Amino acid sequence: MTAFVVGAAFLMAAVALLAQALFADPVQRVAKRRLAGTAARTEPLWRTLYRSLVTGVDRVLKSRGWVPFRASELELADVRRPLGVVVTWVAGAAIVMFLAGTLLGRSPVEGVLLALLAPLLAKVTLRVRTNRRRRAFAQQLDPTLRVVASALRAGQSLPMALSSVAADAVSPMAEEMTRIINENRLGRDLVEAMRESADRMESEDLEWFAGAVQVQRDAGGNLNDIIDTVAETIRERAEIREKIRANASEGKASAWVLMALPIALGVAYSVLNPGYMDPLFITAVGRFLLVVSSALYVAAFFWMRAIVNFKV
């Protein structure tokens, strides 16, 4: 019972570490002692050790040339912590989950399997946050283009209209419009900047808008009417997309339940009856069945995802 309590505590600590790495606000760039104007004070030992650890992780990542999380991946997920900090927290969560799995399952093998969930959960969380930001961007695009069309009718140029939208919009539209405007001010073509943003956010609608602006440049015409037509098309596509997503939501929920059920049962058996799952890991037949079932599990995941995911 004591091992179970300690293992559960380690598991909750690992979840807290992952949440701290991915969801917490970034560390302040200016020290408080500088803002207060007081004399420099000695830094706590734990902060010095933590800073040294993050610096060492950064040095190792740069020397190997491989990173578990790309900078663009963190940016798309709106994670504002540096890469070294994220990797350090995820590694700490993996160590804590290894200890929790060893105590709960009384086997280092189960500890290793549980530790591997830390980077996997981090990757899944980043993917979920990225998809959520892309869906929010797609929903914001139609009203944004209408505001741009109104600004053009008021006499503003297209860069000025986009700048006004960037100042008043909310995330993630504000960040993307600000990036487009800043790149244009640095000398990059506006259409190219919009197309790169469309590729980053996987937005065919923004790609259409950039193409419409390019056609208007080459052939002329009323940009206001073009934007209104594009916005109307985007709104109709969004309505169809939402209907399809609503109809497929039940299938997606069923798929998640079916995928989570084997893992939940395995964890429950290991906790309620320690040693019950040991033949699956220590015998040749059990390992063979584990490998085959894992392969079928992965194949079922991609199969169900292909069934319930629709592209409009």
Secondary structure, 3 states (H helix, E strand, C coil): CHHHHHHHHHHHHHHHHHHHHHHCCCCCCCCHHHHHCCCCCCCCHHHHHHHHHHHHHHHHHHHHCCCCCCHHHHHHCCCCCCHHHHHHHHHHHHHHHHHHHHHHHCCHHHHHHHHCHHHHHHHHHHHHHHHHHHHHHHHHHHHHHHHHHHHHHCCCCHHHHHHHHHHHCCCCHHHHHHHHHHHHHCCCCHHHHHHHHHHHHCCHHHHHHHHHHHHHHHHCCCHHHHHHHHHHHHHHHHHHHHHHHHHHHHHHHHHHHHHHHHHHHHHHHHHHCCCCCCHHHHCHHHHHHHHHHHHHHHHHHHHHHHHHCCCC
